[in-house]
Amino acid sequence: MEREIPFWDRNVETASRKEIEEIQLQKLKSTVEQAVHTSYYGERLKKLGITGGHSIKSLADLQRLPFTTKSDLREAYP
């Protein structure tokens, strides 16, 4: 007797690689769009030529984004 595996979210958990990458790209664009409206990340992204979510064309653009380091957090702390 074979038992069906329960899913938390069947659509996401059974998505194809292409569907997953599309979801990831949309989430990345959304995150960048929010980040450009902050004083700290807005400046950093602008220096890199990233002015909004529309600047992100593929998941490969993730390599262009600055990551936050411990020293960044210390410098920006109020």
Secondary structure per residue as TSV (DSSP state, phi and psi in degrees):
chain	resnum	aa	ss	phi	psi
A	1	M	-	360.0	117.8
A	2	E	-	-90.2	132.3
A	3	R	-	-100.3	136.9
A	4	E	-	-75.8	136.5
A	5	I	-	-78.2	128.0
A	6	P	-	-73.7	145.6
A	7	F	-	-115.2	145.5
A	8	W	S	-79.8	-46.9
A	9	D	S	-141.2	94.2
A	10	R	H	-55.4	-41.7
A	11	N	H	-60.3	-42.9
A	12	V	H	-76.6	-43.8
A	13	E	H	-70.9	-17.7
A	14	T	T	-114.1	11.7
A	15	A	-	-67.7	151.7
A	16	S	-	-74.9	165.8
A	17	R	H	-57.0	-42.5
A	18	K	H	-62.1	-43.5
A	19	E	H	-64.1	-40.8
A	20	I	H	-63.1	-44.1
A	21	E	H	-64.7	-34.8
A	22	E	H	-65.4	-41.8
A	23	I	H	-64.2	-45.2
A	24	Q	H	-61.0	-41.6
A	25	L	H	-64.7	-43.3
A	26	Q	H	-63.8	-40.8
A	27	K	H	-66.1	-39.7
A	28	L	H	-63.3	-45.9
A	29	K	H	-59.5	-41.9
A	30	S	H	-64.8	-42.2
A	31	T	H	-64.9	-43.8
A	32	V	H	-64.8	-40.4
A	33	E	H	-58.9	-40.8
A	34	Q	H	-70.5	-40.1
A	35	A	H	-65.2	-35.0
A	36	V	T	-67.4	-14.8
A	37	H	T	-93.8	7.7
A	38	T	S	-103.2	153.2
A	39	S	H	-66.2	-44.2
A	40	Y	H	-68.8	-57.8
A	41	Y	H	-73.8	-29.9
A	42	G	H	-56.2	-45.1
A	43	E	H	-65.6	-46.5
A	44	R	H	-62.7	-42.3
A	45	L	H	-70.2	-39.2
A	46	K	H	-60.2	-40.0
A	47	K	H	-61.2	-27.0
A	48	L	T	-92.5	1.2
A	49	G	T	82.3	17.2
A	50	I	-	-103.0	112.6
A	51	T	-	-110.4	1.1
A	52	G	S	167.3	-178.6
A	53	G	G	-59.1	-28.6
A	54	H	G	-66.1	-18.0
A	55	S	G	-74.6	-14.7
A	56	I	-	-95.3	117.6
A	57	K	-	-105.3	-27.1
A	58	S	S	-152.9	170.5
A	59	L	G	-64.7	-22.0
A	60	A	G	-63.7	-23.7
A	61	D	G	-67.1	-13.6
A	62	L	G	-56.4	-32.1
A	63	Q	G	-65.8	-22.7
A	64	R	G	-80.5	-17.2
A	65	L	S	-82.0	140.5
A	66	P	-	-77.7	138.5
A	67	F	-	-99.7	150.0
A	68	T	-	-83.6	130.0
A	69	T	-	-106.2	169.7
A	70	K	H	-59.2	-41.8
A	71	S	H	-66.7	-33.3
A	72	D	H	-59.7	-43.9
A	73	L	H	-66.0	-39.3
A	74	R	H	-65.5	-43.0
A	75	E	H	-67.2	-34.7
A	76	A	H	-89.7	-5.3
A	77	Y	-	-65.7	134.0
A	78	P	-	-62.5	360.0
